[in-house]
Amino acid sequence: MGLTSDVTALMMQAAAKRTARHGDGLVFSGADLPAPLKRRVPTRHGRVRVDLYLPPGVERPPVYVHLHGGGFVMRFPKMDDFFCRFVVAEAGVAVVNVDYDVAPQVRYPVAQEQSHDVYAWLAENAGEWGLDPERLAIGGFSAGGNLAASACLQIRDRSTPKPRLQLLGVPSLDVAGDIHSKPSTVADPMIGPGLLRLVRATYFKDASRRTEPYASPLFVDHVTGLPPTVVVTAEHDALRAEGDAYAARLADAGLLVEHRVVQGRDHYFLDGNPREARAVLDVLAAHLRNALAAEPIT
């Protein structure tokens, strides 16, 4: 199973440029922005490439650190280029899109630690790039939602400066539970047992570590000290229950800004009706704009 899964993951990586095209119809804003700048950030696991998107004419803009999806096996940050451009154009913030390492080349906890370390470096050094290190947010979609949630737990535990907001889109928050306890309400779900097994056999290869909170944030003892959070889940997503549960815990702690359940959608919550997708993107950009304003809007 292990070798076969690793080969499958490598094939998925090779095909990413052809298969990860979900953003093609979602370029609502920011298409005219210049290409992102290529930068590298030091981490515990070497220098990590990032794409830096800048809002034109904004001095010392705040920063949103974004972590793309791809099941911990698809290394293709450009899949979320549409979202990075949208956030820059609509929220007026800089976006750092992180090109973290994936399986089978690395295993847990490499990507989680890289995600924290990129954020931590920006919290200390963003001024070198003309950015504001005191106005930071972090977030991601799917596997990237796991990495963002994990990074925020590490930020809390390591006393790294806290972000003003974490944004978790259809996050994977439990990689230890029974895969058959994650049912979807559609006949052919995007996230099924086969993909869940692949992720565990490749990236979360050491089964004894899957319950660690940095791997499965839903298993953390308490959420005290985490930043204000926006959670997006999708009605038919097999990962919905864990996202809903995490949102409930954050709400109980007074840390939930908004929990939005996108109706009628499977794991990829932005497909379907473009008008509905634009409405969700507008909400996310507004939360980032408000959280990262010079004076937070209440």
Secondary structure, DSSP 8 states (H G I E B T S, - for coil): -HHHHHHHHHHHHHHHHHH--TTTT---S-TTS---EEEEEEETTEEEEEEEE--TT-SS--EEEEE--STTT---GGGGHHHHHHHHHHH--EEEEEE---TTTS-TTHHHHHHHHHHHHHHHHGGGGT--TTSEEEEEETHHHHHHHHHHHHHHHTT----SEEEEES----SSS-GGG---SSSS-SS-HHHHHHHHHHTT--GGGTTSTTT-GGG-S--TT---EEEEEETT-TTHHHHHHHHHHHHHTT-EEEEEEETT--SSTT-S-HHHHHHHHHHHHHHHHHHTSSS---
